[in-house]
Amino acid sequence: MNFLTPAEIAVAVCNAGKAKAEMALGKLIMLGILAGVYIGFGANLATKIGAATDAGSSANVFLFGAVFSVGLMLVVIAGAELFTGNNMACMAAVLNGKATWGGLFYNWVVVYFANFAGSLLLVYIIFAGMYWCTKDATGALAISGMGAKAVGIAQGKMSLTWSAAFFRGICCNWLVCLAVWMAFASKDVVGKIFGIFFPIMAFVSSGFEHCVANMFFIPMGLTIANAAPQATATAMKMTPDAVAQFFTYGNFINANLIPVTLGNIVGGAIFVGMAYWFVYLRDPAAKVAQDKGVKA
């Protein structure tokens, strides 16, 4: 067969989780930064598509989600370390005795902050490219359609209740980790692309929340709002004072990043990593077979 069975995927995921939990610090940081950049590329493309005049149509919502999937394709196929996918892999490896809890937390903490660094790096590169601004009839600085979309995305995400952000985070990483799980199943690049595309399209089009994607989406909106508060106020129908008070990193972290991160951990580590470990690897006989190199 040109693909792995679910039981074989479980073994492969555990082996990958072991390698991730034991990876050298420098390599882990670099691959984490790259993953933040790659997810940011997908988020930026989705913002560009979402800025179209028919942004509210079903077709545009689908396209917004569809193009975002390029980010995870880059992570999986080019190679990078993504916090949300590692929630699944490291948890499965720990439960299967292949990795330690210390290795899990080491990977999660380092990769999380490296993802954040990579996302912010791309935010400032994209911002410097001046896609977010234009000039009005008088020659004054104004926000472009893409800039307004970026600010609108940030506003919408930071306006969620804490519980809504948490539960959307669960749904998101449940699908993201299933995308990674199905990518493990394929032995060729085309199969990995198809395995990734549909779950990622589904999570983004559904409006679920991904902490690493939000490390790009929301800082992009914050950066634009802080650079052009008056233009942002006009575009968002807010006062300049309201813009200054709302578009802050403190609000981003408390209202969105914390609950979404916790939800992502639950969705990936428990509903995928733990669930499939329970189904395919919890049985002691399955672990003995795995250790001997026999298919579980």
VOGU-3710 file (C-alpha; in Angstrom, 3 decimals, decimal comma):
1> mnfltpaeia> 0,000/0,000/0,000  1,080/3,573/-0,640  -0,196/4,739/2,740  -0,026/3,758/6,400  -2,937/2,262/8,296  -4,193/4,181/11,354  -2,325/1,785/13,656  0,882/2,329/11,672  0,329/6,095/11,794  0,115/5,880/15,597
11> vavcnagkak> 3,541/4,218/15,710  5,026/6,791/13,311  3,582/9,684/15,330  5,046/8,281/18,562  8,465/7,926/16,958  8,245/11,489/15,658  7,206/12,736/19,089  10,234/11,045/20,654  12,553/12,770/18,163  10,897/16,130/18,802
21> aemalgklim> 11,181/15,800/22,584  14,928/15,037/22,281  15,874/17,534/19,560  18,865/19,825/20,123  17,936/23,322/21,300  19,440/25,271/18,400  17,777/23,086/15,794  14,463/23,267/17,635  14,582/27,067/17,795  15,410/27,460/14,107
31> lgilagvyig> 12,729/25,022/12,971  10,238/26,705/15,309  10,988/30,109/13,824  10,526/28,707/10,331  7,153/27,228/11,271  5,992/30,625/12,566  7,020/32,198/9,265  5,366/29,467/7,186  2,043/29,719/9,011  2,331/33,488/8,640
41> fganlatkig> 2,694/33,147/4,879  -0,569/31,214/4,793  -2,249/33,785/7,044  -1,031/36,677/4,913  -2,309/35,054/1,734  -5,671/34,417/3,393  -5,818/38,098/4,407  -5,131/39,120/0,808  -7,927/36,870/-0,479  -10,243/37,987/2,311
51> aatdagssan> -9,795/41,626/1,328  -11,743/41,053/-1,912  -14,966/42,984/-2,400  -17,020/39,774/-2,026  -15,323/38,883/1,259  -18,597/37,898/2,908  -19,639/35,412/0,233  -19,513/31,661/0,777  -17,023/31,309/-2,069  -14,636/33,819/-0,495
61> vflfgavfsv> -14,930/32,215/2,925  -13,996/28,905/1,302  -11,055/30,473/-0,551  -9,871/32,194/2,644  -9,640/28,796/4,304  -8,303/27,007/1,254  -5,284/29,242/0,666  -4,343/29,250/4,356  -3,542/25,539/4,060  -0,285/26,405/2,267
71> glmlvviaga> 1,173/27,241/5,686  0,864/23,718/7,092  1,966/22,226/3,766  5,221/24,173/4,118  5,627/23,050/7,730  5,059/19,349/7,027  6,736/18,969/3,641  9,590/21,495/3,867  10,157/20,642/7,513  9,555/22,802/10,595
81> elftgnnmac> 8,431/22,521/14,227  4,871/23,700/14,902  3,536/23,935/18,460  0,036/22,772/17,624  1,086/19,656/15,728  3,594/18,856/18,470  0,744/18,850/21,003  -0,360/15,597/19,383  2,991/13,980/18,634  4,708/14,638/21,953
91> maavlngkat> 1,657/13,614/23,986  1,357/10,322/22,107  5,080/9,656/22,597  4,889/10,336/26,351  1,854/8,112/26,847  3,582/5,358/24,882  6,734/5,598/26,993  8,856/6,890/24,119  9,406/10,374/25,614  9,377/11,991/29,044
101> wgglfynwvv> 7,093/14,699/30,391  10,174/16,899/30,685  10,908/16,388/26,999  7,310/17,237/26,138  7,355/20,524/28,056  10,810/21,367/26,698  9,544/20,949/23,138  6,268/22,771/23,688  7,808/25,792/25,442  10,729/26,257/23,044
111> vyfanfagsl> 8,652/25,721/19,914  5,822/27,972/21,148  8,081/30,984/21,639  10,090/30,223/18,488  6,811/30,118/16,518  5,911/33,499/18,032  9,304/34,928/17,037  8,944/33,661/13,468  5,423/35,053/13,191  6,517/38,491/14,397
121> llvyiifagm> 9,481/38,437/12,022  7,133/37,984/9,075  4,688/40,583/10,432  7,347/43,279/10,289  8,651/42,159/6,906  5,129/42,248/5,428  4,417/45,550/7,168  7,560/47,049/5,635  6,287/45,944/2,231  3,512/48,568/2,622
131> ywctkdatga> 0,642/46,335/1,497  -1,480/47,729/4,295  -1,569/51,366/3,191  -2,566/53,588/0,310  -3,042/57,301/-0,312  -6,403/59,039/-0,388  -7,458/61,791/-2,842  -5,641/64,410/-0,780  -2,434/62,406/-0,628  -2,880/61,519/3,038
141> laisgmgaka> -2,031/58,065/4,343  -4,985/55,691/4,394  -5,471/51,991/5,041  -5,765/49,773/1,975  -8,370/47,056/1,617  -5,828/44,486/2,766  -4,885/46,638/5,746  -8,507/47,086/6,747  -9,029/43,329/6,498  -5,986/42,693/8,699
151> vgiaqgkmsl> -7,246/45,119/11,348  -10,757/43,684/11,093  -9,462/40,141/11,611  -7,539/41,246/14,700  -10,567/43,121/16,061  -12,853/40,127/15,576  -10,462/37,698/17,247  -9,862/39,933/20,263  -13,599/40,552/20,668  -14,386/36,897/21,389
161> twsaaffrgi> -15,311/35,886/24,912  -12,659/33,860/26,747  -14,770/30,709/26,584  -15,580/31,145/22,903  -11,877/31,513/22,083  -11,075/28,412/24,181  -13,653/26,161/22,547  -12,824/27,408/19,063  -9,212/26,564/19,902  -10,213/22,983/20,726
171> ccnwlvclav> -12,006/22,541/17,411  -9,148/24,121/15,507  -6,345/21,922/16,735  -8,478/18,818/16,576  -8,617/19,419/12,819  -5,011/20,637/12,500  -3,689/17,506/14,203  -5,926/15,311/12,071  -4,363/17,044/9,045  -0,885/16,204/10,363
181> wmafaskdvv> -2,063/12,659/11,214  -3,305/12,112/7,665  -0,097/13,577/6,243  1,771/10,871/8,172  -0,412/8,318/6,376  0,830/9,231/2,919  4,157/8,130/1,466  4,195/10,740/-1,327  4,009/14,541/-1,468  0,703/14,726/-3,348
191> gkifgiffpi> -0,969/12,526/-0,771  0,374/14,707/2,045  -0,986/17,829/0,322  -4,466/16,361/0,038  -4,319/15,061/3,595  -3,488/18,546/4,836  -5,760/20,618/2,612  -9,245/19,540/3,630  -8,978/19,662/7,447  -7,151/23,015/7,325
201> mafvssgfeh> -9,667/24,484/4,894  -12,414/23,250/7,235  -10,954/24,822/10,379  -10,210/28,211/8,835  -13,487/28,470/6,910  -15,346/27,467/10,090  -13,784/30,349/12,017  -11,866/28,262/14,566  -8,853/29,706/16,418  -5,199/28,688/15,953
211> cvanmffipm> -2,676/30,205/18,372  0,249/30,295/15,928  -1,863/31,738/13,101  -3,085/34,371/15,571  0,543/35,217/16,346  0,546/36,627/12,799  -3,048/37,730/12,283  -3,398/39,809/15,435  0,070/41,443/15,616  -0,389/42,413/11,958
221> gltianaapq> -3,584/44,241/12,892  -1,969/45,757/15,989  1,012/47,016/14,019  -1,209/48,683/11,421  -3,489/50,198/14,067  -0,562/51,607/16,032  1,093/52,984/12,900  -2,054/54,711/11,612  -4,504/55,193/14,511  -6,589/57,862/12,782
231> atatamkmtp> -6,962/55,878/9,565  -7,751/52,772/11,621  -10,364/54,677/13,605  -12,040/55,764/10,372  -11,912/52,281/8,833  -13,169/50,520/11,987  -15,683/53,252/12,928  -13,963/53,787/16,276  -12,483/56,794/18,035  -8,675/57,135/18,059
241> davaqfftyg> -8,721/56,677/21,844  -10,713/53,439/21,488  -8,210/52,204/18,900  -5,290/52,919/21,245  -6,973/51,138/24,158  -8,206/48,107/22,218  -5,318/47,277/19,866  -2,698/46,327/22,463  -0,535/43,273/23,016  -1,953/42,941/26,517
251> nfinanlipv> -5,460/42,605/25,120  -4,226/40,177/22,480  -2,561/37,899/25,040  -5,335/37,954/27,653  -8,394/37,918/25,405  -7,173/35,577/22,679  -3,729/33,986/22,906  -4,084/32,385/26,341  -7,526/30,777/25,848  -6,765/29,736/22,272
261> tlgnivggai> -3,448/28,146/23,278  -5,136/26,169/26,066  -7,902/25,087/23,696  -5,349/24,033/21,087  -3,560/21,866/23,657  -6,818/20,145/24,585  -7,825/19,614/20,949  -4,455/18,273/19,815  -3,015/16,500/22,847  -6,206/14,946/24,210
271> fvgmaywfvy> -8,656/14,538/21,337  -6,066/13,321/18,822  -2,818/12,279/20,512  -4,350/10,673/23,593  -7,378/9,301/21,749  -5,370/7,436/19,124  -2,819/6,253/21,682  -5,733/4,768/23,645  -7,163/3,057/20,575  -3,995/1,673/18,994
281> lrdpaakvaq> -1,149/1,661/21,523  -2,548/1,403/25,049  -2,791/-2,396/24,802  0,509/-3,785/26,207  0,620/-6,319/23,371  0,604/-3,490/20,835  3,536/-1,827/22,586  5,524/-5,073/22,659  4,854/-5,550/18,933  5,941/-1,972/18,257
291> dkgvka> 9,171/-2,398/20,226  9,975/-5,497/18,169  9,331/-3,639/14,933  6,076/-5,449/14,202  3,094/-3,511/12,887  0,725/-2,602/15,702
//
